Amino acid sequence: MTNNQQTQTSYTGPFITMVFLFFIVGFLTVVNQQFQSPLQGALLSNVGGIQNTLAVMVTFAWFLSYPLTGGIGARLVNKHGYKNTMVRALMVVAAGCAIFEASVLLQKYSDGAAIAFGESSIPYAYFLFLIGAYVVGAGVTIMQVVINPYLIACNVKGTSDVQRQNIGGASNSIGTTLAPFFVGGIIFGGATAVTLDNLIIPFAAFIVVILLVAFLITKLQLPNIANTTAEGGEKLERSIWSFRHLVLGVVAIFIYVGVEVCVGANLVMHAKADVNWIELAATMGSLYWAGMLVGRLIGSALSKVPAKTQLVVTSIMAGLLVIGGMLTDCLWLMVAVGLFHSVMWPSIFALAVKGLGKYTSAGSGALMIGVLGGGVLPLLQGMIADATGSWAATWIIVILGEAYLLYYALLGSRIRKQDMIAE
């Protein structure tokens, strides 16, 4: 497809499709996290004092899939195109849900067969559940390898690349916002105690829904976009890691996802540990994520503001709010950080893949590696809190992270002459 043909192609339908799929990504990500608590009651009731650690491992397994699967997703896009890769990604998600189902059935019909671990007894079904979390996370990773570059590349009249990313991000945030209510209110009906029987039907329903979505994708027109993949078995002459602005962008994604989760998750931990804020802890967490949603909705209207400018402003404001929160011990200032974190992902992504041409899909896969930061930095922050006996000093991690994001916006995202790819 020539550039002129690409310009004449209408990408409105594919764009709407990608926005919907971004909703599914956000929804599934938080649903996986929301199953931690039911998992404790259904599978981990007899593991003793390591129950919380084992439950959190479900989220870690999910994040682990990003660095291990992003490159696979990029290769699939180059070989099979965007549409066929998306269908394959959804099939992987369905397979992961099937593993979840197998885990629950194994626990139910094996009479809780378990392996001894010290004074604890860990069910075999738990390890199968971890595999399921990794597989679903892998499918979601591949989905994002398709969605992110597609949102940037598919020109829709009256929108910019960052604006389209923000619209996708807003859809993602709606998914993350609705997921807890869906899991707690609809799947479990507000039940305080969750049994194995409560989990069988939901996982079966997820399998059916995901397979249905995959089938519908096969019926949609989802054209490939010129100059964003290697064509017809063409080999990429350069390593994707030779592009400086992309490599620094992977680091930026690592930092961004890390500090986003640090504030979103550990702010609640900080508030619960502080007698002055303990009653407001849950509210603070909810308002932080609500700020992310509001910010993305606002960001979707900023069609004329360049990605660089957005990242400069938001990193400065987020850093100042965290510094203010540390100096004044006013955690409400940190809650407001969510508003500025909201548009960082699309800004970083757009800057990191800019000018990559046929390397774009490979670059998107590389950026998925950085998502591991969401599992690493919050863990590091928690370790420092345990070592010092307080959360107060741990926020320096977030401040340093915001400083790096400012550096990336101003200097790290510049494209060197040798990194310019002819279209």
Disulfide bonds with the S-S distance in Angstrom:
none
